[in-house]
């Protein structure tokens, strides 16, 4: 690792930007490519001498606020921003960055590639942002497969669909509580909690327990009215280019009754779609 990795990185990123890239007017020919130090300092709202010390390695511990300002000034993407934080030994604070509501075309294509297993993407407040065909078929007993918490506590299908409803309810609320640590998701979380509290005493009691837990890998025990009982394991993956989104993939043990039931559900759904088409 170079002695001044932070300064080398800042200089390289500064050299890769032109004034017009950041909305700055310029005149004449420049002796060096990219932005000047003074211009980066203006864009970041920091003292020019302080920024110079950063590049020269005389200042090695900028605050998270300065790092955020430099990330914006230098138009760093999420990977470059995380790298900038690592160079200073600081963890980036993404709590104030709202999770995107849109799912990338590449991830949508990946979901559709899982033709034989349910897969979907949720955000921190458990909104289902997109689902593949088999996930839609799996959740078809619900009036609307829009939010896992709302489905669990307010949809009349839930007590029959989730054969271990009490366990599902506890896990769902503990998952939802994680979003409380992200102020950017505050308004969405507040609205959802108000709705659930108003209509569900069970949710209110669990929410007031303040249990918090990320998604685990425990089996889900479900009962679908068309194909019967299903025991599915699942894995959750953070979506790297969309912090706050999680890809959830269900899986049935190969050769098991659940795998056969899941296959039947896929066939029924495909037939319905073909008939509708």
C-alpha positions as CSV (number, residue, x, y, z in Angstrom):
1,X,0.0,0.0,0.0
2,X,1.5,3.4,-0.9
3,X,2.4,5.8,1.9
4,X,-0.2,8.3,0.6
5,X,-2.9,6.1,-0.9
6,X,-5.6,8.7,0.0
7,X,-3.8,11.5,-1.7
8,X,-3.0,9.4,-4.8
9,X,-6.7,8.4,-5.1
10,X,-7.9,12.0,-4.7
11,X,-5.5,13.3,-7.3
12,X,-6.4,10.6,-9.8
13,X,-10.1,11.2,-9.4
14,X,-9.6,15.0,-9.6
15,X,-7.6,14.5,-12.8
16,X,-10.5,12.5,-14.4
17,X,-13.0,15.3,-14.1
18,X,-13.4,18.3,-16.4
19,X,-14.9,21.6,-15.2
20,X,-17.9,21.0,-17.5
21,X,-18.5,17.6,-15.9
22,X,-19.3,19.4,-12.6
23,X,-21.0,22.4,-14.0
24,X,-18.1,24.8,-13.7
25,X,-17.3,27.5,-16.3
26,X,-13.8,27.6,-17.6
27,X,-11.7,29.6,-20.1
28,X,-8.5,29.0,-22.0
29,X,-6.1,26.1,-22.0
30,X,-5.2,24.3,-18.8
31,X,-1.7,23.2,-18.0
32,X,-2.9,20.0,-16.2
33,X,-5.9,17.8,-17.0
34,X,-8.9,17.7,-14.7
35,X,-10.0,20.0,-11.9
36,X,-7.7,22.2,-9.8
37,X,-7.4,21.6,-6.1
38,X,-9.1,24.9,-5.4
39,X,-12.1,23.8,-7.5
40,X,-12.5,20.5,-5.7
41,X,-12.4,22.4,-2.4
42,X,-15.1,24.8,-3.6
43,X,-17.3,21.9,-4.8
44,X,-16.9,20.1,-1.5
45,X,-17.3,23.2,0.7
46,X,-13.9,22.7,2.4
47,X,-10.9,25.0,2.9
48,X,-8.5,24.8,0.0
49,X,-5.5,24.5,2.3
50,X,-7.2,21.7,4.1
51,X,-7.9,19.8,0.8
52,X,-4.2,20.4,-0.2
53,X,-3.1,18.8,3.1
54,X,-5.3,15.8,2.3
55,X,-3.7,15.2,-1.1
56,X,-0.2,15.7,0.3
57,X,-0.7,13.3,3.1
58,X,-0.4,15.9,5.8
59,X,-4.0,15.3,6.9
60,X,-5.1,11.6,7.1
61,X,-8.2,11.6,9.2
62,X,-11.0,13.6,7.5
63,X,-14.4,13.4,9.1
64,X,-17.3,11.4,7.6
65,X,-18.9,14.7,6.6
66,X,-15.8,15.7,4.6
67,X,-15.6,12.3,3.0
68,X,-19.3,12.6,1.9
69,X,-18.7,16.1,0.5
70,X,-15.6,14.9,-1.4
71,X,-17.6,11.9,-2.8
72,X,-20.2,14.3,-4.2
73,X,-17.6,16.7,-5.5
74,X,-15.7,14.0,-7.3
75,X,-18.8,12.2,-8.5
76,X,-17.8,8.9,-6.9
77,X,-20.1,5.9,-7.3
78,X,-20.9,3.6,-4.4
79,X,-17.8,1.4,-4.9
80,X,-15.4,4.4,-5.2
81,X,-17.1,6.1,-2.2
82,X,-16.6,2.9,-0.1
83,X,-13.0,2.8,-1.2
84,X,-12.4,6.4,-0.1
85,X,-13.8,5.6,3.3
86,X,-11.6,2.5,3.6
87,X,-8.5,4.5,2.8
88,X,-9.1,6.6,5.9
89,X,-10.1,3.7,8.1
90,X,-13.7,4.9,8.3
91,X,-16.8,3.0,7.6
92,X,-19.3,4.8,5.3
93,X,-22.5,5.8,6.9
94,X,-25.4,4.9,4.5
95,X,-28.1,5.4,7.1
96,X,-29.1,8.6,5.5
97,X,-29.2,7.3,1.9
98,X,-32.7,6.1,1.0
99,X,-32.9,2.6,-0.5
100,X,-33.9,2.8,-4.2
101,X,-37.4,1.7,-5.1
102,X,-36.4,0.5,-8.6
103,X,-34.7,-2.8,-9.4
104,X,-32.1,-2.8,-12.1
105,X,-32.9,-4.6,-15.4
106,X,-30.0,-6.9,-14.7
107,X,-31.4,-8.1,-11.4
108,X,-34.9,-8.4,-13.0
109,X,-33.3,-10.7,-15.6
110,X,-31.6,-12.7,-12.9
111,X,-35.0,-13.2,-11.1
112,X,-36.6,-14.5,-14.3
113,X,-33.8,-16.9,-14.7
114,X,-34.9,-18.7,-11.5
115,X,-37.8,-20.4,-13.2
116,X,-38.1,-23.3,-10.7
117,X,-37.8,-21.4,-7.4
118,X,-39.5,-18.3,-6.0
119,X,-37.3,-15.2,-5.9
120,X,-38.1,-11.6,-5.1
121,X,-36.5,-8.3,-4.0
122,X,-37.5,-6.4,-0.8
123,X,-36.3,-3.1,0.7
124,X,-35.7,-2.4,4.4
125,X,-39.4,-1.8,5.1
126,X,-40.2,-5.2,3.5
127,X,-41.9,-3.8,0.4
128,X,-41.7,-6.4,-2.4
129,X,-40.2,-4.4,-5.2
130,X,-40.2,-7.2,-7.9
131,X,-40.9,-10.9,-7.9
132,X,-40.5,-13.7,-10.5
133,X,-43.4,-15.7,-11.8
134,X,-43.1,-18.5,-9.2
135,X,-42.9,-16.1,-6.3
136,X,-46.1,-14.3,-7.6
137,X,-47.8,-17.7,-7.8
138,X,-46.6,-18.6,-4.3
139,X,-48.1,-15.4,-2.9
140,X,-51.3,-15.5,-5.0
141,X,-53.5,-16.3,-2.0
142,X,-52.9,-12.8,-0.8
143,X,-55.0,-9.9,-1.9
144,X,-51.9,-8.0,-2.8
145,X,-48.3,-9.2,-2.5
146,X,-46.9,-5.7,-1.8
147,X,-45.3,-5.7,1.7
148,X,-44.4,-8.7,3.8
149,X,-45.4,-7.1,7.1
150,X,-48.8,-5.9,5.8
151,X,-49.4,-9.3,4.3
152,X,-48.6,-11.1,7.6
153,X,-50.7,-9.0,9.9
154,X,-53.6,-7.5,7.8
155,X,-54.3,-10.0,5.0
156,X,-56.9,-12.7,5.9
157,X,-54.9,-15.3,4.0
158,X,-51.9,-15.1,6.3
159,X,-53.0,-17.4,9.2
160,X,-53.8,-20.2,6.7
161,X,-50.8,-19.6,4.5
162,X,-48.2,-19.3,7.3
163,X,-48.7,-22.6,9.2
164,X,-46.3,-21.2,11.9
165,X,-48.0,-17.8,11.9
166,X,-46.8,-16.8,15.4
167,X,-43.1,-17.5,14.5
168,X,-43.6,-15.7,11.2
169,X,-45.1,-12.7,12.9
170,X,-42.2,-12.4,15.4
171,X,-39.6,-12.8,12.7
172,X,-41.3,-10.2,10.4
173,X,-41.5,-7.6,13.1
174,X,-37.9,-8.2,14.1
175,X,-36.8,-7.8,10.5
176,X,-38.9,-4.6,10.2
177,X,-37.3,-3.1,13.3
178,X,-33.9,-3.1,11.5
179,X,-35.2,-0.3,9.3
180,X,-35.5,2.0,12.3
181,X,-31.8,2.5,12.3
182,X,-31.9,4.2,8.8
183,X,-33.4,7.7,9.1
184,X,-33.8,7.8,5.3
185,X,-36.4,5.1,5.6
186,X,-38.1,6.9,8.5
187,X,-41.2,8.3,6.8
188,X,-42.0,5.1,5.0
189,X,-41.5,3.1,8.2
190,X,-43.6,5.5,10.3
191,X,-46.5,5.2,7.9
192,X,-46.4,1.5,7.8
193,X,-46.1,1.1,11.5
194,X,-49.0,3.5,12.1
195,X,-51.2,1.4,9.7
196,X,-50.2,-1.9,11.3
197,X,-50.6,-0.6,14.8
198,X,-54.1,0.8,14.1
199,X,-55.4,-2.5,12.7
200,X,-53.4,-5.2,14.5
201,X,-53.1,-5.7,18.2
202,X,-50.6,-8.6,17.6
203,X,-48.3,-6.3,15.6
204,X,-48.5,-3.6,18.3
205,X,-47.5,-6.1,21.0
206,X,-44.6,-7.4,19.0
207,X,-43.4,-4.0,17.9
208,X,-43.4,-2.8,21.5
209,X,-41.1,-5.7,22.4
210,X,-38.3,-4.0,20.4
211,X,-36.8,-7.3,19.2
212,X,-34.5,-6.7,16.2
213,X,-33.1,-9.4,13.9
214,X,-32.0,-9.5,10.3
215,X,-33.2,-12.2,8.0
216,X,-32.2,-15.7,9.1
217,X,-32.0,-19.0,7.1
218,X,-34.7,-20.9,9.1
219,X,-37.2,-23.0,7.1
220,X,-40.5,-21.5,6.2
221,X,-43.6,-23.7,6.6
222,X,-46.3,-22.6,4.3
223,X,-49.7,-24.0,3.0
224,X,-50.8,-23.0,-0.5
225,X,-54.5,-23.7,-1.2
226,X,-53.6,-25.2,-4.6
227,X,-50.7,-27.5,-3.8
228,X,-50.8,-28.0,-0.1
229,X,-48.0,-27.8,2.5
230,X,-44.5,-26.5,1.5
231,X,-41.3,-26.4,3.6
232,X,-38.9,-24.0,2.0
233,X,-35.5,-22.8,3.1
234,X,-34.2,-19.5,1.8
235,X,-31.2,-17.3,1.4
236,X,-31.0,-13.5,1.4
237,X,-28.4,-11.5,-0.5
238,X,-27.6,-7.8,-0.2
239,X,-27.9,-6.1,-3.6
240,X,-24.5,-4.5,-3.9
241,X,-25.4,-1.7,-6.3
242,X,-28.6,-0.8,-4.4
243,X,-27.9,-0.6,-0.6
244,X,-31.1,-1.5,1.3
245,X,-32.4,-4.0,-1.2
246,X,-32.2,-7.7,-0.6
247,X,-32.6,-10.6,-3.0
248,X,-34.5,-13.5,-1.4
249,X,-34.5,-16.9,-2.9
250,X,-36.6,-19.8,-1.7
251,X,-35.5,-23.4,-2.1
252,X,-37.2,-26.8,-1.7
253,X,-35.1,-29.9,-0.9
254,X,-34.7,-31.8,-4.3
255,X,-37.0,-34.8,-4.6
256,X,-39.0,-33.8,-1.5
257,X,-42.8,-33.4,-1.5
258,X,-42.3,-29.7,-1.2
259,X,-40.2,-29.7,-4.4
260,X,-42.9,-31.7,-6.2
261,X,-45.6,-29.2,-4.9
262,X,-43.5,-26.3,-6.0
263,X,-43.1,-27.8,-9.5
264,X,-46.9,-28.4,-9.7
265,X,-47.5,-24.8,-8.6
266,X,-45.2,-23.6,-11.4
267,X,-47.0,-25.8,-14.0
268,X,-50.4,-24.5,-12.9
269,X,-49.2,-20.9,-13.0
270,X,-47.6,-21.3,-16.5
271,X,-50.8,-22.9,-17.8
272,X,-52.9,-20.0,-16.5
273,X,-50.5,-17.4,-18.0
274,X,-50.6,-19.3,-21.3
275,X,-54.4,-19.4,-21.3
276,X,-54.6,-15.7,-20.4
277,X,-52.1,-14.8,-23.1
